[in-house]
């Protein structure tokens, strides 16, 4: 089909043509050519049907993907929301990117970002996917909402209310973050000034109070506050976890004693039964409880990304490497890649040679394979990951010149013989740049932390009683 006009913003071209009276807008990324791959259809407008159809995408290093797992099309009823088809593309005033004009607030407008929705507003589509089998979402009048075959109809007024609530919540969270940072800034030097520590300002709004109480130990929750917070987070946890996992994980990652006890109990339960052989269970556990991962390292680390692509795929979509977790040193910005196996994974293989107490055991193939896998990932972090981060707007820059790896695998108490433990110790001690830790070692570290915090808490209570 011959193009009628096109708009080039440097990152790619928007090409327009008509199929009868239907306007079709196609996106041609700059790193694609007509010989290697055609344009990607992003928009169709049918003036007779009064329907603007948008096909949300994601683009990553020249590769195209779906923005959502189930929903492949978003429609706007132009009989309800007037849309002008005669000059539909313009340049973004800030960065000169090609954007689809005339869309309702909250819709994604930039072609190179795949249209659809910005990340903070995708939760409503995730909810539709979770509770229906619809693969098309149509925005229009408020009097015909709900499922109709494969189409889920949603009023534009309802979406505007949802966007307002999301924006308000984000603003409130920023207010809380600012107050806590200001308080912690003062408290960091209070001792040197001979002054007492202060607590963050709670404010008057119940939501801001609840978030503040959740994020700081200096303002303890009472019974009603805890009940209200649990109810609110239970209602919002799925959306928050899917839209912004790091922010969800930062909501006080199990640092008080009660939560730590629950974490230890869950960890202990996972060491036995079905979870002992399930990598997915443990990956989910560590993603939810990144506090447990933080105990593995002497330096301060935070979750950077889970299921992180650390190597660019080839033209056929193969050759990629994915790390279970990428952690970042919050001070030096160096990278730690983590591979998660299971407590049931074997550590030691057969005897290589020796008898009568002098046996030398080979590392089990699952252990040596996991180590080889993490070593390959570390190489990719150095060679490919900087380019991946560069093309990912949601990822912050990191230092990939000094990288380490960690493998969490097996249980030390599964090694019944002293010679087995010695062979395992020699193997992991001599690994360069890779730490091997067992699940029961992590469990004992958590128990040790609980004992230390319990002793500190007892000491504080005794001191207060004596005074």
Secondary structure, DSSP 8 states (H G I E B T S, - for coil): ---SEEEE-SSEEEEEEEETTEEEEEEEETT--TTT---EEEEEEETTTTEEEE--EEEETTEEEESSSS--EEEEETTTS----TT-EEE-TTT--EEE-S--TTB--BGGGTSSB-GGGTHHHHHHHHH---SEEEEE-TTS-EEETTEEEEEHHHHHHHHHHHHHHHHHHHHHHHHHHHHHHHHHHHHHHT---------S-HHHHHHHHHH-TTS---HHHHHHHHHHHHHHHHHHHHH-HHHHHHS--S-SHHHHHHHHHHHHHHTSSGGGG-HHHHHHHHHHTHHHHHTT-SS-EEEEEEEEEEE---TTS-S-EEEEEEEEETTT-EEEEEEE--TTS--EEEEEE--TT--EEEE-HHHHHHHHHHHHHHHHHHHTHHHHHHT-TTS---EEEEEEEEEE-S-GGG--SHHHHHHHHHHHHT-SSEEEE-HHHHHHHHHHHHHHHHHHHHHHHHHHHH-
